[in-house]
Amino acid sequence: MTLYNRLLKEKNRLGKIVPRSPKTNQELLDTGRWERGTKILTRRYEYGIDTLLDDMRREDHLDEIRDIERMRT
């Protein structure tokens, strides 16, 4: 199993149990793991970059979006 698949599996697993406002130590740890996995997927594999760009469009950042060139691999 590749690193990408393991990160995706962990992100999906934690995404079902992580609360929006953690209160216990375990919830804080789970939230941290979910955020770290999401950050790695976004920065290294451009996972979810399309939704990020859509959010920017909704915020009227059209000039910035036109300047962004995605690397195609």
N, C-alpha and C positions, 0 to 999 in steps of 0.2 A: 504494500500500500504506500503510495507516495505521500510526501509531506502535505501537498495540496489537499488530497483526499482526507487525510487525518484532521487537518485544520477545519475543513468544511464539515466533517462529521461532528467534531467537538463544538463548533459554533452552532450547528443546528440542535445538538443535544442540549447545550446550555441555554439556547434561545428560548426553549420551552419552559425553563424553570427559573430564569433570572427575573426578579421583580424590578419594577421601575424605581422604586425607592427602597433599597436594602436596609434592613434593620438589625440583622444578626451578623455575627462574624462570618459564618458560612455563606450567607447571601452576599456579603462584601467580597469574599474570595471568588465566588462564582461570577459575580459581575466583572471583577478584574480579569479573570480568565477569558470571559466572553469578549470584553473590550480588546484585550491583547490579540486574540485570534482574529477578530474583525479587522484590527489595524494591520496585522501582517498580511491578511488576504487582500486588503485594499491596496497597500503599498507595493507588495511584491508581485501579486498576480492580477492587479486591477479588477478585483472582484467587486461588483456592485458600483463600478465607476459610472455606468449609465444612469443609475438612479441618482447618484450624486450630481451629475450634470443636469438631470431633470429638475432636481431641487434648486440648483442655481438658476435655471431658466425661470422657474416660478418666482424667484426673488428678483427678477429683472436685472440679471447680470449678463445680458446677452453679449455685451462687448467682450467680457472675459472669456466666455465660452467659445467665441469665434477664434480667439487666439490660442486655445488649447489644441495641441496636436497629440493625438493618442498614438502610441507606438503599437504597431500591429506585429504580433509574433506568429 
